[in-house]
Amino acid sequence: MPNGSPPSPASTGAVERVEHWFATRGWEPFAFQREVWDAYLAGESGLIHAATGTGKTYAAWMGPVIEALAENAKPRRARRRSEAMPLRVLWITPLRALAADTEQALRDPIEALGLPWTVESRTGDTSQARRARQRQQLPTALVTTPESLSLLLCRRDHAALFTDLRCVVVDEWHELLSTKRGAQVELCLARLRALCPHLRTWGLSATLGNLDVAAQTLLGYQGDGAPRPARLVRGVVPKAVEIEALVPETMDRFPWAGHLNTKLLPEVMRRLEQATSAIVFTNTRSQCEIWFQSIIAANPSWFEFTAIHHGSLSRRQREDVEDGLKTGRYRIVVATSSLDLGVDFTPVDMVMQVGSPKGVARLLQRAGRSGHNPGRTSRIVCVPTHAFELVEVSAARDAIAANRIESRDPLDRPLDLLAQHLVTLALGGGFRRDTVLAELRTTRAYRLLTEAELDWVIAFITHGGEALRAYPEYAKVHEVDDTYVVTDRRVALRHVLNIGTIVSDAAIAVKYLSGRRLGTVEESFVSRLSPGDKFIFAGQPLEFVRLRDLVAWVRKAKGMSGAIPRWQGARMPLSTELAAAVRDTLEAARLGVYPSREMEAVRPVLETQAERSVIPRPDELLIERTETRDGHHVFVYPFEGRLVHEGLAALCAYRIAQLGPISFSFSANDYGFELLSPDPAPLEEALEAGLFSTTHLLYDITHSLNAAELARRQFREIARVAGLIFQGYPGQSKSMKQVQASSSLLYDVFTKYDEGNLLVRQAQREVLERQLEASRLGRVLERLSVSTVRLVDVERPTPLAFPLMVDITRARLSTEKLTQRVRRMTVAAEKPTRSGQASVFRIGERVQRLMGGSGASP
C-alpha cells in the first residue's frame, strides 16, 4: 500500500480476520501492534521496542500476513508445489536455538487463516535434505541467522532469490547491535535494499537505552547520505517485574566473593521446590556446572527433572532441554545466557539469578523469561554470592524504576568483516568498485568509509596486500572487465566454510567412547588432563580416556567429584548504568538511608566500612592505605566495573613507577582495585603529579598493559574473520596451536614489512575499545579528575578492601586452602581498631593545572 493511502476494503477485511484469530486465542491486539501493522501497510520501516513477552513477534509478523490476505482473492485454495509462493519475508534471528520456536510461532496464524505460505528455517542446524530442497525453492517466509543469510548471498543467483522479498525482520536487535554480527546484518541489508528498493525493515528490541541510534543503525542511509525514515514504536503494555534477593540469616562483616553460596543453597532448594517451573541463571558456564551439581547433591531425587543448558553443550542436548522445559518434562534448568533470548517458555513461573546480573538490561531480560505472556508478572530471585551483590540488586531495582537502561553502541568500520563481505559479493556474481562503495555507505557501520580504505581492502582480497603479494593463495578475488569475481572453486569452498564473525576459543569435542557427543571444552583444559582423571561436564561425572584428533574421549565415572572446566572470557564487568546506580545507593547508605530489605541486610557491613574508613560520596574517590605482613596495600574505589579497574590498576602502577623504582601486584573487582608492593608507594607525590590525569592517557595505557601483545592476540580473531587463516575442513580442523602460530607469523610480517596495515591497526583499536574499554576509562578519569580524593590510612582492612585481598590471595595460594587463609584473615580483620585517619586531596585544581603536561610519563 503506498504511503498515505487509506486502507482498502480488502485490507480492512484482512485485519478483521486477524483480529478474529486473536480472539480465538483469547487475545486482544494491543495498540502498539496495530500501529506496526498500519505502518507496515503504509510502506514504513522501523523499530519495535517492548518488554519481553508482550507481543513483539506478532506485531512484526501480522503486517505481511494482512498484506497477503488482502492480495489473495482465494486464500484457502491449495497451491501445487509448482505454484509455491516466492520468498516474501526474511526473519533474522541471532541464535539458531530461536529458529525452531520462531518458525512455529509464525506458522500458527497462517495455517489457521488458510494463507498458502510456507515457513521454514535455515541455520547451521538445518538438515542436508531441507537445504537441498531450499536450493530449488525457498519458502515464503524464511527464518535464518546472519551467517546463513551471508551464505545465501554467496549464490550467483541470489538476486533472483530475493526479487519478491518485501520485508525483513531482525529479531533481538539489541543483542546484535554492538557486535560484528550486527555490522554483518547491516551489510546484508544494504545488499538486499539494492536488489529490492521498496524493502521494508523492522527490528524487534527490548531492554535498550539508545533507541534512536538502534533504529537508525538498522535502517541505514539513503543514497544521498540522508537517514532513512524510521518509525519507532514503543510497546506500552504494562509488564510488571518483581525483583527479590535471598538474604542470609547472618552477614559476615568482611565478605568475599563466593562466601554466600553454600549458606543460601538450602533457601534456593526451598524456593525451587515451590516453583512449578524455574530457570536458574548463572553468569558463567563453570558456575552453571557447579550449581547444577550442588542442586543434585542437595537432593539426588531431583535429577530426573533437573537439566543443564549452556553454549558448550551439544545441540542435541540443548534442544532436548528446551523441549523439556516447554513441555514440563524438566521442571528446573540451570543455564547461562544461552537461554536469555526469546525462546517462548510460557510454563516458567520463576527465574533465579546466581550472582550479580552486572547490568540492568540483563536483569530485565532474564526476568522476562518468566511470565512470558502479556499481562503476566515476571519474577526473578537474585542469589548473591557475596554481601555487596545485595547492594547491586537494590541499585538495579532503582535503576529499572528510573528507566536507566544501558545503551549499546554500533561498531565503526570493522575492515576484517568488510573483506569477508566483499569476497561474498565477488562469489555471488561479482561487484564493481564504485557501485559497492555507494552501497556500503548506506550502512551506519561504513558510512564514513574512505575510498583509500576500500581500495586497501580490495587490494587485500585480490593479492593479500603489499606483504603477501608473492603468495598466490591470498589472491582470492580477480578483476574481470571492471568486476571483481571469485574464479577458484577451492577459494569458494574455503570462504563458505569460513564465513561469519563468531570466533570461538580452541574447541575440543567431548565424546563418549560409544560416539555420542556431549559438547566442547577448551583445549587448555583438556591439555592438563591425564588418562583416568575425572571431571564434571554437561552435568555428568566423566573419566578422561584419551585425546585424539581434537576429540576428548571419555567414559562415565562414579561419584560426583572432579574438576570443572573453565572457559576464557567468561567474567562480565559491571555496566556503566548499574555502576552509577550502585554509587547512588551507597550515597543513600552514607546518609543513613537503607530503603530496601537487601540494603538493611548489608547495613552492618557498610556501618563497619564507615567506622573504619568512610563510605565515599558520588563526587569523592576513596583511597585506603594499610600495611600487613604481605606488604603495603593501596585500595582505590572508583566503583566503575572490573574491566575499567584492571586498566586503572595497571595505569596507576605504571605512573607511580615513573616516580621511582617499585614493583606492584594488583587485583581488581567491580568496586575497586588493590596495588600491593613490598615498599610504600609514593602516593601523595603521584597524586600531585597527576595520577588520574587524562593527559598522555593513550600512551600510558599502551605501555602499562603491553598493548602490543594484546593486539597480537586480538589479531588472531581479525585474521580469521578476514579469511587470512583457514581453520580446516570439516573433520580436519586445525589445532589452536596451529592457528596461533599462523596468526602470530602474519602479525609479525605485517608489522615489519607492511607499515600501516589496516588490519593491524584494527587489532590495536579493538584492544583499546573492547578489551580495555579505553573510552570508558577516559570518561572515568575525567570524573575522577574533578573529584575529591579521600586518602584514609587504616590499621586493618575494611569490608571494601577485604574481597580484593582475598582475590590477590586466591591467585597465589597453592598448598593452603583458600578458606583456611580467609578464615585467618577474617579473624585478623575483626580485631578492634580505631577509626582511620583521613586526608582530603582536592585534585581537580591540580589536574586542571597539569593538563598542559604531566610528569607521570614521557
Residue pairs with C-beta under 8 A, 6 or more apart in sequence:
1 7
1 8
1 11
1 41
1 42
1 43
1 67
2 42
2 43
3 42
3 43
3 44
4 42
5 42
7 15
7 38
7 41
8 70
10 69
10 70
10 71
11 41
11 66
11 67
11 70
13 69
13 70
14 65
14 66
14 67
14 69
14 70
15 37
15 66
17 69
17 113
18 29
18 37
18 62
18 65
18 66
18 69
18 109
18 113
19 29
21 109
21 112
21 113
22 28
22 29
24 112
27 374
30 54
30 55
30 59
30 235
30 236
30 237
30 374
31 236
32 48
32 50
32 55
32 59
32 233
32 234
32 235
32 236
32 237
33 55
33 58
33 59
33 62
35 233
36 46
36 48
36 59
36 60
36 63
36 202
36 233
37 59
37 62
37 63
37 66
39 46
39 63
39 231
39 233
40 60
40 63
40 64
40 67
40 167
40 200
40 202
41 63
41 66
41 67
43 198
43 200
44 200
44 229
44 231
45 200
45 201
45 202
45 219
45 228
45 229
45 230
45 231
46 202
46 203
46 215
46 219
46 230
46 231
46 232
46 233
47 173
47 202
47 203
47 204
47 205
47 211
47 214
47 215
47 218
47 230
47 231
47 232
47 233
48 56
48 59
48 60
48 202
48 203
48 204
48 205
48 233
48 235
49 205
49 206
49 208
49 211
49 232
49 233
49 234
49 235
50 56
50 59
50 206
50 234
50 235
50 237
51 206
51 207
51 235
51 237
51 239
51 364
51 368
52 206
52 207
52 239
52 342
52 364
52 365
52 368
52 369
52 372
52 378
53 239
53 368
53 371
53 372
53 373
53 374
53 376
53 378
54 235
54 237
54 239
54 374
55 235
55 237
55 374
56 204
56 206
56 235
57 102
57 105
57 106
57 171
57 204
57 342
58 105
58 109
59 204
59 233
59 235
60 169
60 202
60 204
61 89
61 105
61 106
61 109
61 169
62 109
63 167
63 202
64 88
64 89
64 141
64 166
64 167
65 109
65 110
65 113
65 115
67 166
68 75
68 88
68 115
68 117
69 75
69 113
69 115
72 115
72 116
75 113
75 114
75 115
75 116
76 114
77 116
78 116
79 85
79 116
81 137
84 118
84 137
84 140
85 116
85 117
85 118
85 140
86 138
86 140
86 163
86 164
87 138
87 139
87 140
87 141
87 142
87 161
87 162
87 164
87 165
88 117
88 140
88 141
88 164
88 165
88 166
88 167
89 140
89 141
89 142
89 165
89 166
89 167
89 168
89 169
90 141
90 142
90 144
90 149
90 162
90 165
90 167
90 168
90 169
90 192
91 102
91 106
91 141
91 142
91 143
91 144
91 168
91 169
91 171
92 144
92 145
92 146
92 149
92 168
92 169
92 170
92 171
92 185
93 99
93 102
93 143
93 144
93 145
93 171
93 172
94 145
94 146
94 171
94 172
94 175
94 176
94 181
94 341
95 145
95 172
95 341
96 123
96 124
96 125
96 145
96 315
97 318
97 319
97 322
97 338
97 341
97 343
98 171
98 172
98 341
98 342
98 343
99 121
99 123
99 125
99 143
99 144
99 145
100 121
100 319
101 322
101 342
101 343
101 344
102 121
102 143
102 171
102 342
103 119
103 120
103 121
103 143
105 344
106 119
106 141
106 143
107 119
110 117
110 119
117 139
117 140
117 141
118 139
118 140
118 141
119 139
119 140
119 141
119 142
119 143
120 130
120 134
120 139
120 141
120 142
120 143
121 142
121 143
121 144
122 130
122 131
122 134
122 142
122 143
122 144
122 148
122 152
123 143
123 144
123 145
123 148
124 145
124 147
124 148
125 315
126 134
126 148
134 142
138 161
144 152
146 176
146 181
146 184
146 185
146 188
146 500
146 501
147 181
147 184
147 499
147 500
147 501
147 502
149 185
149 188
150 184
150 188
150 421
150 424
150 499
150 500
151 496
151 499
152 158
152 161
153 188
153 191
153 424
153 425
153 428
154 424
154 427
154 428
154 492
154 495
154 496
154 499
155 161
155 428
156 427
156 428
156 429
158 428
158 429
159 195
159 429
162 192
162 195
162 196
163 195
163 196
165 192
165 195
165 196
165 199
166 196
166 198
166 199
166 200
167 199
167 200
167 201
167 202
168 189
168 192
168 199
168 200
168 201
168 202
169 201
169 202
169 203
169 204
170 176
170 185
170 201
170 202
170 203
170 204
170 218
171 204
171 342
172 204
172 205
172 206
172 341
172 342
173 182
173 203
173 204
173 205
173 214
173 218
174 205
174 206
174 207
174 208
174 214
174 361
174 408
175 341
176 182
176 185
177 208
177 214
177 217
177 408
177 409
177 410
178 408
178 409
178 410
178 411
179 411
179 501
180 411
180 414
180 417
180 501
180 721
181 501
181 502
182 217
182 410
182 411
183 410
183 411
183 414
183 417
183 443
183 445
183 501
184 417
184 421
184 500
184 501
186 217
186 218
186 220
186 410
186 443
186 444
186 445
186 446
187 417
187 418
187 421
187 440
187 443
187 445
187 446
189 201
189 218
189 220
189 443
190 220
190 439
190 440
190 442
190 443
191 425
191 439
192 199
193 199
193 201
193 220
193 442
194 439
201 218
201 219
203 214
203 215
203 218
205 211
205 214
206 364
206 365
206 368
207 360
207 361
207 362
207 364
207 365
207 405
207 406
208 214
208 361
208 405
208 406
208 407
208 408
209 361
209 404
209 405
209 406
209 407
209 408
209 577
210 407
210 408
210 409
211 232
211 234
212 232
213 407
213 409
213 410
214 408
215 230
215 232
216 227
216 228
216 230
216 444
217 410
217 444
217 445
218 230
219 227
219 228
219 229
219 230
220 227
220 228
220 442
220 443
220 444
220 447
221 227
221 228
221 441
221 442
221 443
221 444
221 447
222 228
222 442
223 438
223 442
225 441
225 447
237 374
237 375
239 368
239 374
239 378
240 377
240 378
241 364
241 367
241 368
241 377
241 378
241 379
241 380
241 400
242 377
242 378
242 379
242 380
243 363
243 367
243 380
243 382
243 393
243 396
243 397
243 400
244 379
244 380
244 381
244 382
245 381
245 382
245 383
245 384
245 390
245 393
245 394
245 597
245 598
246 264
246 267
246 268
246 271
246 381
246 382
246 383
246 384
247 390
247 597
247 598
247 601
248 260
248 263
248 264
248 601
251 387
251 601
251 602
251 604
251 605
252 259
252 387
252 605
252 826
253 604
253 605
253 608
253 799
253 830
254 605
254 608
254 797
254 799
254 802
254 825
254 826
254 829
254 830
255 386
255 387
255 388
255 605
255 799
255 802
255 803
256 386
256 802
256 803
256 806
256 822
257 385
257 386
257 669
257 803
257 806
257 807
258 385
258 386
259 385
259 386
259 822
260 383
260 384
260 385
260 386
260 387
261 294
261 385
264 383
264 384
265 294
265 298
266 298
268 280
268 295
268 352
268 383
269 295
269 298
269 299
271 278
271 350
271 352
271 381
272 278
272 280
272 295
272 332
272 350
272 352
275 331
275 332
275 349
275 350
276 331
276 347
276 349
276 350
277 325
277 328
277 331
277 332
277 345
277 347
277 348
277 349
277 350
278 331
278 332
278 333
278 348
278 349
278 350
278 351
278 352
279 325
279 332
279 333
279 334
279 335
279 339
279 345
279 348
279 350
279 351
279 352
279 366
279 369
279 370
280 291
280 295
280 332
280 333
280 334
280 335
280 351
280 352
280 354
281 335
281 336
281 337
281 339
281 340
281 351
281 352
281 353
281 354
281 366
282 288
282 291
282 334
282 335
282 336
282 354
282 355
283 336
283 354
283 355
283 356
283 357
283 358
283 570
283 571
283 572
284 336
284 567
284 570
284 571
285 310
285 311
285 312
285 336
285 565
285 567
285 570
286 564
286 565
286 566
286 567
286 570
287 354
287 355
288 308
288 309
288 310
288 334
288 335
288 336
289 308
289 310
289 536
289 537
289 539
289 564
289 565
290 564
291 334
291 354
292 306
292 308
292 334
292 539
293 536
293 539
293 560
295 302
295 306
295 332
295 334
296 302
296 303
296 306
296 539
296 560
297 560
302 332
305 329
305 330
305 331
305 332
306 330
306 331
306 332
306 333
306 334
307 320
307 321
307 324
307 325
307 330
307 332
307 333
307 334
307 539
308 321
308 333
308 334
308 335
308 538
308 539
309 318
309 321
309 322
309 333
309 334
309 335
309 336
309 338
309 339
310 335
310 336
310 338
311 336
311 337
311 338
312 519
312 520
312 521
312 565
312 567
313 518
313 519
313 538
314 517
314 518
314 519
314 538
316 517
317 518
317 519
317 538
318 338
321 330
321 333
322 339
322 343
323 329
324 330
325 333
325 345
325 347
325 348
326 344
326 345
326 346
326 347
328 347
333 339
337 362
339 345
339 369
340 362
340 365
340 366
340 369
341 365
344 372
345 369
345 372
346 372
346 373
348 369
348 370
348 371
348 372
349 370
349 371
349 379
350 370
350 379
350 380
350 381
351 366
351 367
351 369
351 370
351 378
351 379
351 380
351 381
352 380
352 381
352 382
352 383
353 363
353 366
353 380
353 381
353 382
353 383
354 383
354 385
355 383
355 384
355 385
355 389
356 382
356 384
356 385
356 389
356 392
356 393
356 574
356 670
357 363
357 366
357 382
357 392
357 396
357 578
358 392
358 572
358 573
358 574
358 575
358 578
358 670
359 406
359 572
359 574
359 575
359 577
359 578
360 396
360 399
360 400
360 404
360 405
360 406
360 575
360 577
360 578
360 581
361 405
361 406
361 575
362 575
363 380
363 382
363 396
363 400
364 400
364 405
366 380
367 378
367 379
367 380
368 378
369 378
370 378
370 379
370 380
371 377
371 378
371 379
372 378
382 389
382 393
384 390
384 393
386 803
387 601
387 602
387 605
387 799
388 602
388 605
388 671
388 803
390 598
390 599
390 601
390 602
391 582
391 585
391 586
391 598
391 599
391 602
392 574
392 578
392 582
392 670
393 598
394 585
394 595
394 596
394 598
394 599
395 578
395 581
395 582
395 584
395 585
396 578
396 581
397 596
398 581
398 584
398 585
399 405
399 577
399 578
399 581
404 577
404 580
404 581
405 577
406 575
406 576
406 577
406 578
410 444
410 445
411 445
412 445
412 448
413 445
413 446
413 448
413 449
413 453
414 445
414 721
414 762
415 453
415 456
415 457
415 722
415 758
415 759
415 762
416 718
416 719
416 721
416 722
416 759
416 762
417 501
417 721
417 722
418 440
418 446
418 449
418 457
419 457
419 460
419 461
419 721
419 722
419 723
420 495
420 498
420 499
420 501
420 721
420 722
420 723
422 431
422 436
422 457
422 458
422 461
422 477
422 484
423 461
423 476
423 477
423 486
423 495
423 723
424 495
424 499
425 431
425 436
425 484
426 461
426 476
426 477
426 484
426 485
426 486
427 485
427 486
427 492
427 495
427 496
429 485
430 480
430 483
430 484
430 485
431 483
431 484
432 482
432 483
432 484
433 454
433 455
433 458
433 482
433 484
436 454
437 449
437 451
437 454
440 446
440 449
440 454
441 447
441 449
453 758
456 465
456 758
457 758
458 477
458 484
459 465
459 466
460 722
460 758
460 759
461 476
461 477
461 484
461 723
462 475
462 476
462 477
462 478
462 479
462 484
463 469
463 474
463 475
464 471
464 474
464 475
465 474
465 750
465 754
465 757
466 753
466 754
467 749
467 750
467 753
467 754
467 757
468 474
468 749
474 724
476 486
476 488
476 491
476 495
476 723
477 484
477 485
477 486
478 484
478 485
478 486
478 487
479 485
480 487
486 492
486 495
494 723
494 726
495 723
497 726
497 729
497 730
498 720
498 723
498 726
498 727
500 721
501 721
503 716
503 717
503 720
503 721
505 522
505 523
505 567
505 568
505 569
505 736
506 522
506 523
506 524
506 735
506 736
506 739
507 520
507 521
507 522
507 523
507 550
508 520
508 521
508 522
508 523
508 525
508 526
508 547
508 550
508 551
508 552
509 517
509 519
509 520
509 550
509 551
509 552
510 517
510 518
510 519
510 520
510 521
510 537
510 538
510 542
510 551
510 552
510 554
511 517
511 518
511 551
511 552
511 553
511 554
512 518
512 553
512 554
512 555
512 556
513 545
513 553
513 554
513 555
518 537
518 538
518 540
518 542
518 554
519 537
519 538
521 537
521 552
521 565
521 567
522 565
522 566
522 567
522 568
523 735
523 736
524 568
525 535
525 563
525 565
525 566
526 544
526 547
526 552
529 535
529 544
529 547
529 552
529 563
530 544
531 544
531 545
531 546
532 543
532 544
533 543
533 544
533 562
533 563
534 541
534 542
534 543
534 544
534 557
534 559
534 561
534 562
534 563
535 541
535 542
535 544
535 562
535 563
535 564
535 565
536 542
536 560
536 561
536 562
536 563
536 564
536 565
537 565
540 556
541 556
541 557
541 558
541 559
541 560
541 561
541 562
542 554
542 555
542 556
542 557
542 562
543 554
543 555
543 556
543 557
544 552
544 553
544 554
545 553
545 554
545 555
546 552
546 553
547 553
550 733
550 735
571 642
573 641
573 642
573 643
573 644
573 670
573 773
574 582
574 640
574 641
574 642
574 670
575 641
576 640
576 641
576 776
579 639
579 640
579 641
579 670
582 639
582 671
583 618
583 639
584 618
585 599
586 606
586 615
586 616
586 639
587 615
587 617
587 618
588 594
588 595
588 599
589 599
589 603
589 606
589 615
590 610
590 614
590 615
590 616
590 617
594 600
594 603
605 799
606 615
606 799
608 798
608 799
609 615
609 798
609 799
609 800
611 835
612 794
612 796
612 798
612 799
612 833
612 835
612 836
613 622
613 624
613 792
613 794
613 798
613 800
613 835
613 836
613 838
614 622
614 790
614 792
614 836
614 838
616 622
616 637
616 790
617 788
619 786
619 787
619 788
620 787
620 788
620 789
620 790
621 636
621 637
621 638
621 692
621 784
621 787
621 788
621 789
621 790
622 636
622 637
622 790
622 792
622 800
623 634
623 635
623 636
623 637
623 683
623 789
623 790
623 791
623 792
624 633
624 634
624 635
624 637
624 792
624 793
624 794
624 798
624 800
624 801
624 836
625 632
625 633
625 634
625 635
625 683
625 791
625 792
625 793
625 794
626 632
626 633
626 635
626 793
626 794
626 795
626 796
626 797
626 801
627 633
627 680
628 797
630 676
631 676
631 677
631 678
632 676
632 677
632 678
632 679
632 680
632 681
633 674
633 675
633 676
633 797
633 801
633 805
634 674
634 675
634 676
634 677
634 681
634 683
635 672
635 673
635 674
635 797
635 798
635 800
635 801
635 804
636 648
636 649
636 652
636 672
636 673
636 674
636 675
637 671
637 672
637 800
638 644
638 645
638 648
638 672
638 780
638 784
639 670
639 671
639 672
640 648
640 776
640 780
641 670
641 773
641 776
642 668
642 669
642 670
643 771
643 772
643 773
643 776
644 773
644 776
644 777
644 780
645 668
645 669
645 670
645 671
645 672
645 673
646 668
646 673
647 701
647 705
647 772
647 773
647 774
647 777
648 668
648 673
648 777
648 780
649 666
649 667
649 668
649 673
649 674
649 675
650 666
650 701
650 704
650 705
651 697
651 700
651 701
651 704
651 705
651 777
652 673
652 675
652 686
652 691
652 692
653 664
653 666
653 675
653 704
654 700
654 703
654 704
654 857
655 686
655 689
655 690
655 691
655 700
655 704
655 856
655 857
656 662
656 664
656 675
656 681
656 682
656 683
656 686
656 691
657 664
658 855
658 856
658 857
659 682
659 685
659 686
659 689
659 856
660 682
662 677
662 679
662 681
662 682
663 677
663 678
664 675
664 676
664 677
664 681
665 675
665 676
665 677
665 808
666 673
666 674
666 675
666 676
666 808
667 673
667 674
667 676
667 804
667 805
667 807
667 808
667 811
668 674
668 804
668 807
669 803
669 804
669 807
671 800
671 803
672 800
672 804
673 804
674 801
674 804
674 805
674 807
674 808
675 681
676 808
683 791
684 791
684 841
686 856
687 789
687 791
687 841
687 843
687 846
688 846
689 850
689 854
689 855
689 856
690 846
690 847
690 850
690 854
690 855
690 856
691 843
691 856
692 781
692 784
692 785
692 843
692 847
693 781
693 785
693 847
693 850
693 851
693 854
693 856
694 778
694 781
694 782
694 785
694 851
695 850
695 851
695 852
695 853
695 854
695 856
696 854
696 856
696 857
696 858
697 774
697 777
697 778
697 781
698 768
698 774
699 857
699 858
700 856
700 857
701 707
701 768
701 772
701 774
701 777
702 708
702 768
703 857
705 772
707 764
707 767
707 768
707 772
710 767
710 771
710 772
711 747
711 760
711 763
711 764
711 767
712 743
712 744
712 747
712 763
714 763
714 764
714 766
714 767
714 770
714 771
715 743
715 746
715 747
715 759
715 760
715 763
716 725
716 739
716 740
716 743
716 744
718 759
718 762
718 763
718 766
719 725
719 742
719 743
719 746
719 747
719 759
720 727
720 739
720 743
722 759
724 742
724 743
724 746
724 759
725 739
725 742
725 743
725 746
726 734
727 733
727 734
727 739
728 734
734 742
747 760
747 763
750 757
750 759
750 760
751 757
751 760
754 760
768 774
769 775
784 843
785 843
785 844
785 847
785 848
786 844
786 847
787 843
787 844
788 840
788 841
788 842
788 843
788 844
789 840
789 841
789 842
789 843
790 838
790 839
790 840
790 841
791 838
791 839
791 840
791 841
792 836
792 837
792 838
792 839
793 836
793 837
793 838
793 839
794 801
794 833
794 836
795 833
795 834
795 836
796 828
796 829
796 831
796 833
797 805
797 825
797 829
798 836
802 825
802 826
802 829
805 825
806 818
806 822
806 825
809 818
809 821
809 822
809 825
810 818
813 821
